[in-house]
Amino acid sequence: MSVKPDKQIKPGATIGILGGGQLGRMIALAGRAMGYRFVTLDPTEDAPCGQTADRQIVARYDDVTAALQLAEASDVISYEFENVDAQVAEVLETKSYVPQGSRLLRITQHRIREKTAIRELGIPVAPFCVVESKESLRQAVQELGLPAVMKTATGGYDGKGQWVLRSEAELDEAYETLAKAGTELIVEQFVPFVMELSVIAARNPAGELAVFPAAENVHIDNILHLSIVPARIPEAVRRKAEEIARKIAEKLDVVGLVAVEMFLGANGELYVNELAPRPHNSGHYTMDACVTSQFEQHVRAVCNLPLGSTELLSPVVMVNILGEHLEPVLERIERLPRTAKLHLYGKADSKPKRKMGHINVLASTVEAALSEIDRLEIWNKAEGQS
């Protein structure tokens, strides 16, 4: 079913969520406050989104029969992460209303298609080569130079499915390791960067577009650690980053949210690294620091309501709570700043490196917020606070 610019899904209707993780959970929490009902499909019983939805269908993401049950129960369907089965999304389009569509899924699920689509818009990406054999890997490295980054074209997140190539001696091992995934491989030139940034854009079927303030992101072991807002960048860079996000949302006909992750190069240039067609970890700061959270904005966008204000109300730092941080956070809960907002995701099993929640620390400046995070002594001992 194609996008309908005049179709509105008003409060009281049921929103179906394909995927039952923490993003779906926070979409449902925001949408329920607006008066919507929710049904989610996820293979894990009592999934984070299932805890906040009216109903959970427990089934695999490629289960077409279960997807059709989701369609029957929903007035509109959204997805909460991009590795859902695109074929199922296409089936749902014929049986229900999926304004996000499957085209953007197909693009963002596949790094080669994603990089190509961004480059065709005239937006800089790191130079890349498609790799099909050890010999083509050597040719790519000769062309792009070292260091370089080899990634699987599909799958992979939080640093999985990639290998930083630093010497020719490791090429064979890297190729054999990543080729086991059974997908195409891509090698990207390593871009010297001074900062990682992201901007989240929202667009509804009527074509209204809004962007959230740029976040400065700090990763540790390829997992997001901090999002700092406002980002500590020149005004011209901020405007350019928001302009890139707007252009991508408009030209790719985004409905809902798209998170645009970028590198700020040492040369002052911005390079787009990845897209995510959904709410994003680096946008969690909006829950407490903006007039409209990214989750409420997502509901507004897919339901074709007017988009909310993205105004930043306070400087903020978002810090992720991984499995190894959960117990120390709970032990120190009385020491949390009064302007800190704790968000936990309701996951049954706490494991190292698994995202269990986050804290938004609001303060008069981002430096003050970072000091408050340091004071808790939860993250800085093991990881070295930035």
N, C-alpha and C positions, 0 to 999 in steps of 0.2 A: 504494500500500500504506500503510495507516494506521500510526501510531506504536504500537509494542507495549511497554507498560510493563514487561513481564516478560522481554522478549527481550534477551539479552546477546550481543554480538559479542566473543568472547574472543581474546586474543593467539594469533597463528598464522593468523588470518583475513586476507583482503585487503580493504583500504579503497580505494575508488575516489575520486579527487579530480577534480571538474569545475573546470578551471582549473589552469594550470601555473606561476603566478608565485611570488614569494618567500614568500607566506603558505603556499601548498601545500608549498613546499620545507621550511619549518620545521615544518609539521604532520608531514610524512613523516620528518624527522630525529627528532622526538620519538617518533613512533609506532614507528619501526623499533627504537628503544632498548627499547620495550616488547614487541617481538616480532611486530609486524604487518608485513604486506607491503602494497605500494602500487602502484596503476596510476593514471596521470593522463591527462587529455585536454586538449590545448592545441594551437593552430595553429602555434606556433613550435617548430621542431626544437631539441632540446637545451635546452628551457625549464628555468628554475631548479628547478622541481619534478621535471621529467623526469630531472635529474641525480641526484636522491636516491631516486626511485621505482624499483621493479623493472622497470617498463615504461611507455612513453609512447605513447599513440595520438595521432598528429599529424593534427588535423582541426579544422574550424571549430566554434565552440560551438553553432551551430544545425544541425549535421549529425546528424540523428536516427539514421542508420545507425551512425555512430561512437559515438553515445551508447549505443546498444544493445550495441555491443561492450564498452563500459565496464561496462554492467550485467551482461553475461554473465561478465566477469572478476572481479566484485566481490561481496563478501558484504554490504557496506554502502557507500553513496555519500554523500559530503559535497561541498560547494562552497566554494571559497576566496575568491570575491568575488561581490558581489550582482548584477553586470551579466551574469550568465550568462542564457541564454535560458530564460525561465520555462516555455515550452511544452515544451522538452526536459526540464526538471526534472519536469514533469507526466508525460511519457512514461516517464521513468525510474521514477517512483513506481509505475507499473503493472507494471514488469518487474523491479524490484529493490527494495531496502529503502533508503529515503531519509528517515530520521527527522526531518531538518530540514524536510522538506516544501517545497511551493511557495507556500504562503499568505504566509509572512513575506517571501519573495522578492518577491511581487507588491506587498506593502505598501512595502517599503524601496526598491524600484526606482523608485517614483513619489512625488515629494515631496508632492504634494497628498494622496494616500492616506495617506502616512506622517504628515504633520502632523495630518490629521483623526483618524487612529487614536489618536495620542498625546493629542490634546485630548479625545477621547471618554473617555479613562481619567481625566480630571480633572487631568492634568499640564500645567503651563503651557508654552505655546509662544509664539513671537512672533506677534502678530496678523498675518493674511495675507489676501490676496485672490487669486482666480483671474483671470487676464487673458486675454482672447480677441481684443482689438483695441486699437488706439491709444487709442480713446475710453475703453474700460474701464480702460486703464492710467492715463489722466488721472484717472478717477474713483477708482481705487485710491490714487493718490498724494494726492488731495484728502482721502481718508478716513484714510489711514495717516500722511501727512506725509512730509517729507524730512529727512534722508536715508532711503532705503529700499533694499532689495536685491531685484532681479529675477533669477529663476533659471529655467532650463528644468526641467520637471517630471521628465524622465528624463535619464539620462546625466550627465556632468559630475562631476569630482572634482578635488581639489587646486586649487580655484578656477576650473576651467573651467566654462563654461555659466552664468556669472552676471555681473551688472553692478551695481555700487553706484551708485544714482541720487542725485545731489547737487543737481541743478537741473532745472527743467522744460524747459530748452532742450535737454537731451540725451535726452528721452523718446523722440522719434521714432527717432533713431539706435539707441538701445538696443533698442527693440522690433524694428526691422528686422533688427538683428544677431542677436538671440537667436531670433527667429521662424524664421530659416533652418534651425534644427535640426529643424523640423517637428513639434515636440511642444508640449504645453500649457505655459503660462508661469504663474509664481506670483510675487507681490510680497509681501515680508515687511517689516514695520516694523523699522527699525533699532533694536536693543535696546542702549542704552548698557551696556557690560559692563566689569568690572574684571579678569576672568580667564576663561579657557576651561578647562573641566574635562572629564574623561571617566571613566566607570566601566564596566568589563567584567564582565558577569554570565554565569554558566554554569548550564545546567539540563540534566538528563538525562531520558529518557522516564519514569523512575520518579517524576519530580517533585522530585528533590533539587536544591537551588539553592545557589550560592555566588557571592560577589562579590569581585573584587580591589580593593585599595586605590585610592582616587581618584588620578588623575594630573592635575597642573597642566600645561597644554600651551601652548607658545609657537609661533605660526605666523609664517612670513616668506613674503610673496608667496603666501599661502593654502596653503602647504605646511608640514606639521608640521616644526618645527626641533628643539624640546626637549620631553621629557616629564620632569617633576620629581616625584619621589615620596619621601616623603609630600608631598602638595600643601600649600602654605602657606596654609591656610584654617582658620577656627574649627572646633572639633569639631562644633558643631551643623550647620554647612554640610556637613561630611563625611558625617555620619549621614544628612542629607536626600538627598544625592547618591546614596548607596548604596541608600537606601530607594526612590528613583525607579527605579534600575536593577532592583532586585528586582521592583518592581511591574510594570514593562514585561515582564520575562522571564516572569513568572508569568501575567499577563493575556493576553499574546500567544502563550502556549504555546510559548515558545522551546525548541528542542532544539539543543544546541551552545552557541555563544557569541553574545552580542549586546553590541556596544559602544554606549554611550549618550553622545553628545557633548552638552555643556551649556555655557551661558553663566551666569556668576555676575553678575547685574545690579548696577548701582550701588546699587539699592535693597535688596540682600541676597537677592533672589529668584533661584531657579534656573529657567532656561528650557531645555528640550530643543531642540537644534538639528537633530541627525541621529541616525539609527540605522544600524548596520552589523551584519548577521547572520553574523558571522564573526570570526576573530582580527583585531586592529586594530593599526595602527602605534603607537598610544599605549600598547599593552600589551606592547611588546617588552621593556620593562624587567623583566618577570616572568621572562624566560629566565635571568637571573643573580641576581635579587634576591628571588625568592619560592621557597617550598618547592616549588610546582608552577608550571610555566610556563603561559601561556595556550594554548600549542600542545598540551602534554600534556593539559591540561584539556579542550580541544576533542575530542581523541581519546577521553578517558574519557567525555565527555558523549554523543557520537554512538554510542558502543559500549555505553552504559548501564552503565558501571562506576561504582563509588563515586567521587565527586568528590574531588580532592586538596585539601590545605590551601592556602589563599591567603595564608598568613602572610607578611608582609614581613620579610626577614632583615637587610636593610641599607638605609639611604638610598641613592638611586640617581638618576642623571640619564641619560636616553637622548638621544643626539644623532644625527640622521640624517646619513648620508653621501650627498650627491647627486653627480651626475656631475662637477661642478666641484670637489668636495672629494676625489675618490678618489685622484688623484695626490699631493696634499699629505699625505693620511693615510698612504699607503704610504711616502712620503719620510720621514715623521716616526715611523714605526712603532716605532723604538727609544726614542722619547720618550714613548710612551703610558704612563700610570700602570700600575703593577703590578696594580692592582685594576680596570683597564679591560678589557672583553671586546669583542673585535672580531668582528662578524658581517657577512660579505659574501655577496651573493646569487647569484653565478655568472652574471651577465648579460653577454652577449657585447659589447654596445655601451654605452659610457659617454657619456651626453649630459647637457648642463646641465639641471638640475631633475629628472633621472630618479633615482629612489631606487635606489642601488647597494648600500647596506648601512647598518649603524648601529653605534654604540659604546655600551655600557652602562658608565658610570663609577660604581663603588661607592665610598662614602666614609663617614666618620663623621657628616657632615652634608651636606645638599644644597648648601649654600654652598661647602663644600670641593670637592665634585664640580664645581660650576660654575667654580670657580677653576682646577681642573685642565684643564677644557675651554678656558678662556681662554688658559692657558699654552701650549697647542699652536699658537695663532695660525693656525688653519685657517679658522674661521668668523667671528671677530669683526671682521676688517678690512673685509670686504665687506658684512657683514650687521648689525653692531651687536648684540653679545651682550646678552641681557636679564638 
